[in-house]
């Protein structure tokens, strides 16, 4: 079961990458919102490819979390330290990839989330040095775009390759099937025009916990640390063999608290 | 042919200093890293390049029909002849503020900070008042920035 879930994970990642490459033919970062609307409403099958990209990415996260949970419950690790570290690194980057994708839709929610992320980086010591890697004064989404289509897929692909060591293409069709199934069950969130006035705008679902922590007046540095806690725990899981149960409880506690702040 | 000396014997191997050879090997191995590291600062400077964040807006005064006008870059408050211009970004995380006409305040749609129409902070998480922008009026046109 565990092995199938991990291969479905990889298949969904591949579906997401391929659909993303297709979208890249039409998407233009200098005219981001308009090009997203063009893809959705004008380009033949544009909405189909956009939905495939969206749902395969969301499902990838769901299956990845499931894969991690099943792995953690075993208390035994069969892979090497480097393979484990690469997988944690890939997971961290995956959320970053999802976030940049959310910004790239360039609607009111996307641009606000991007602005909050830039402010979070700007107001965090040390991290502030890296602000120029994300901020562009001319085209807001430009550097998010570069990360999303180039650096992050390459880095994550490399980390996944180091983690799995081989590819199984037969699961691709299952990944695609699950994507279509979720397209039939769920609706993709609507894009909100930048000129609208909304009482409340939100970031992607996994970032809402961090946003609500910011609402509570928690400092950006502390919010960054809270976001990084599960990744630090996952790294230590490999090395602290006798403390794995404790780490699992800590992860569960973190997940419960973060979920509380997502739904607060 | 008998006088021919094997090629290795032509060198006096006693002269070879293993320590020096080890140092040379280390230097050769380190060269790519030194080369890579020497590019870190230029790379940082390259990616840090950005054009000025300053902007300028020109709005005809007759367009300012309501007491408070929202623009993506500025919030303009007009009371008779008196004009005040605030940065439209929240001082907490930079989200573009909304105008709450009913309660006469600016509200952040991201984290619910509130400011009065004079830019004073009413409610957090923002910790300071809104930034005031410079402006001038020439030929009935408001120039901001």
Interface residues (C-beta under 8 A of the other chain):
Chain A: X112 X115 X116 X118 X119 X120 X132 X133 X135 X136 X137 X138 X194 X197 X198 X199 X200 X201 X211 X214 X215 X216 X217
Chain B: X44 X47 X48 X49 X50 X51 X52 X53 X70 X72 X89 X92 X93 X94 X95 X96 X98 X99 X107 X109 X110 X111 X112 X124 X125
